[in-house]
Amino acid sequence: MLLIALGLGAVALPQVYRLGGAIRETLHNNYISIEAAQHMHAALYALQLTQRDGVLPTALPANRDAFRHWIDAELNHITEAGEAELAADIERRGRRLFDQFSASAPASQTDREVAELHRRLDELTGMNQAAMFKADSRASQLKNAGWH
């Protein structure tokens, strides 16, 4: 009986180790997605402020570059069902919004688009936070089951 238990443990241990690695990688990718959303939020807030202050053209290139950098980071760290579609929508909306900013569209034309893009970024953050909680729960279950 002991030999059977040891044999099963020897077979299961590598699979559990791989599962633990997959959980760590998923958590890392989820963290990057959350960080990317925060940076994209910051770029949008900066543009809204500079638009209000009448100095939008000076801030536009750096914030466009920041937004592009972080949407690229997000697109390279997709882990969740529906996340690719959400990230593609954020990218499309961001491109369209930055085109409006480049054309000196007034705040009355961009405010609604900015608000919607912030809402979509919040969805991205929520999706990845929920996934991190779920992955952390799985890791805790493995630990509690004796798989350290």
C-alpha positions as a Python dict, from the first residue, in 0.01 Angstrom:
ca = {
    (1, 'M'): (0, 0, 0),
    (2, 'L'): (282, 239, 91),
    (3, 'L'): (456, 165, -239),
    (4, 'I'): (138, 247, -432),
    (5, 'A'): (100, 578, -246),
    (6, 'L'): (464, 667, -308),
    (7, 'G'): (428, 574, -675),
    (8, 'L'): (119, 790, -716),
    (9, 'G'): (291, 1077, -536),
    (10, 'A'): (596, 1047, -763),
    (11, 'V'): (373, 1061, -1070),
    (12, 'A'): (162, 1353, -943),
    (13, 'L'): (445, 1571, -809),
    (14, 'P'): (578, 1690, -1149),
    (15, 'Q'): (224, 1772, -1261),
    (16, 'V'): (158, 1975, -948),
    (17, 'Y'): (492, 2154, -991),
    (18, 'R'): (398, 2247, -1350),
    (19, 'L'): (58, 2366, -1229),
    (20, 'G'): (228, 2587, -971),
    (21, 'G'): (450, 2736, -1245),
    (22, 'A'): (147, 2800, -1464),
    (23, 'I'): (-27, 2976, -1176),
    (24, 'R'): (280, 3197, -1117),
    (25, 'E'): (297, 3286, -1487),
    (26, 'T'): (-75, 3366, -1499),
    (27, 'L'): (-45, 3586, -1191),
    (28, 'H'): (250, 3769, -1349),
    (29, 'N'): (58, 3827, -1674),
    (30, 'N'): (-249, 3945, -1483),
    (31, 'Y'): (-34, 4188, -1285),
    (32, 'I'): (113, 4331, -1608),
    (33, 'S'): (-237, 4375, -1751),
    (34, 'I'): (-347, 4566, -1439),
    (35, 'E'): (-35, 4782, -1449),
    (36, 'A'): (-89, 4850, -1821),
    (37, 'A'): (-447, 4963, -1756),
    (38, 'Q'): (-330, 5200, -1482),
    (39, 'H'): (-72, 5357, -1714),
    (40, 'M'): (-328, 5395, -1992),
    (41, 'H'): (-565, 5563, -1745),
    (42, 'A'): (-283, 5802, -1649),
    (43, 'A'): (-215, 5893, -2014),
    (44, 'L'): (-583, 5969, -2069),
    (45, 'Y'): (-611, 6179, -1751),
    (46, 'A'): (-301, 6376, -1853),
    (47, 'L'): (-455, 6451, -2191),
    (48, 'Q'): (-781, 6562, -2037),
    (49, 'L'): (-596, 6804, -1811),
    (50, 'T'): (-380, 6944, -2090),
    (51, 'Q'): (-687, 6978, -2311),
    (52, 'R'): (-859, 7173, -2035),
    (53, 'D'): (-549, 7390, -1987),
    (54, 'G'): (-511, 7455, -2361),
    (55, 'V'): (-171, 7289, -2395),
    (56, 'L'): (-280, 6956, -2546),
    (57, 'P'): (-39, 6964, -2846),
    (58, 'T'): (264, 6966, -2616),
    (59, 'A'): (150, 6661, -2417),
    (60, 'L'): (-1, 6458, -2699),
    (61, 'P'): (310, 6281, -2837),
    (62, 'A'): (439, 6153, -2501),
    (63, 'N'): (97, 6035, -2386),
    (64, 'R'): (21, 5871, -2721),
    (65, 'D'): (354, 5686, -2695),
    (66, 'A'): (278, 5582, -2336),
    (67, 'F'): (-68, 5458, -2430),
    (68, 'R'): (72, 5262, -2727),
    (69, 'H'): (348, 5111, -2514),
    (70, 'W'): (104, 4989, -2250),
    (71, 'I'): (-160, 4859, -2491),
    (72, 'D'): (118, 4661, -2661),
    (73, 'A'): (220, 4523, -2320),
    (74, 'E'): (-141, 4423, -2256),
    (75, 'L'): (-179, 4259, -2596),
    (76, 'N'): (129, 4048, -2519),
    (77, 'H'): (2, 3931, -2180),
    (78, 'I'): (-350, 3803, -2255),
    (79, 'T'): (-459, 3525, -2020),
    (80, 'E'): (-833, 3543, -1973),
    (81, 'A'): (-1133, 3448, -2185),
    (82, 'G'): (-1262, 3763, -2352),
    (83, 'E'): (-950, 3963, -2269),
    (84, 'A'): (-817, 3967, -2626),
    (85, 'E'): (-1142, 4115, -2755),
    (86, 'L'): (-1150, 4371, -2475),
    (87, 'A'): (-788, 4471, -2536),
    (88, 'A'): (-852, 4503, -2912),
    (89, 'D'): (-1151, 4728, -2836),
    (90, 'I'): (-936, 4941, -2605),
    (91, 'E'): (-672, 4970, -2875),
    (92, 'R'): (-931, 5075, -3138),
    (93, 'R'): (-1094, 5327, -2908),
    (94, 'G'): (-757, 5464, -2804),
    (95, 'R'): (-642, 5505, -3164),
    (96, 'R'): (-965, 5684, -3256),
    (97, 'L'): (-947, 5908, -2949),
    (98, 'F'): (-584, 6005, -3010),
    (99, 'D'): (-680, 6091, -3369),
    (100, 'Q'): (-952, 6320, -3230),
    (101, 'F'): (-704, 6480, -2993),
    (102, 'S'): (-460, 6529, -3284),
    (103, 'A'): (-735, 6703, -3481),
    (104, 'S'): (-786, 6943, -3186),
    (105, 'A'): (-1138, 6817, -3117),
    (106, 'P'): (-1300, 7010, -2831),
    (107, 'A'): (-1362, 6841, -2496),
    (108, 'S'): (-1733, 6836, -2576),
    (109, 'Q'): (-1651, 6584, -2851),
    (110, 'T'): (-1392, 6378, -2663),
    (111, 'D'): (-1530, 6359, -2309),
    (112, 'R'): (-1776, 6078, -2383),
    (113, 'E'): (-1511, 5872, -2566),
    (114, 'V'): (-1261, 5926, -2284),
    (115, 'A'): (-1519, 5816, -2025),
    (116, 'E'): (-1601, 5503, -2225),
    (117, 'L'): (-1233, 5419, -2265),
    (118, 'H'): (-1181, 5461, -1889),
    (119, 'R'): (-1477, 5226, -1833),
    (120, 'R'): (-1324, 4964, -2065),
    (121, 'L'): (-989, 4995, -1884),
    (122, 'D'): (-1172, 4940, -1555),
    (123, 'E'): (-1324, 4623, -1705),
    (124, 'L'): (-976, 4503, -1800),
    (125, 'T'): (-851, 4569, -1447),
    (126, 'G'): (-1149, 4393, -1290),
    (127, 'M'): (-1114, 4091, -1517),
    (128, 'N'): (-748, 4048, -1425),
    (129, 'Q'): (-801, 4114, -1054),
    (130, 'A'): (-1068, 3844, -1046),
    (131, 'A'): (-836, 3604, -1228),
    (132, 'M'): (-554, 3679, -983),
    (133, 'F'): (-783, 3606, -691),
    (134, 'K'): (-890, 3279, -853),
    (135, 'A'): (-529, 3176, -926),
    (136, 'D'): (-424, 3267, -573),
    (137, 'S'): (-710, 3056, -436),
    (138, 'R'): (-594, 2760, -647),
    (139, 'A'): (-238, 2803, -519),
    (140, 'S'): (-367, 2814, -159),
    (141, 'Q'): (-567, 2498, -218),
    (142, 'L'): (-254, 2322, -345),
    (143, 'K'): (-59, 2441, -42),
    (144, 'N'): (-333, 2334, 199),
    (145, 'A'): (-348, 1996, 31),
    (146, 'G'): (16, 1947, 127),
    (147, 'W'): (181, 2038, -205),
    (148, 'H'): (434, 2300, -98),
}
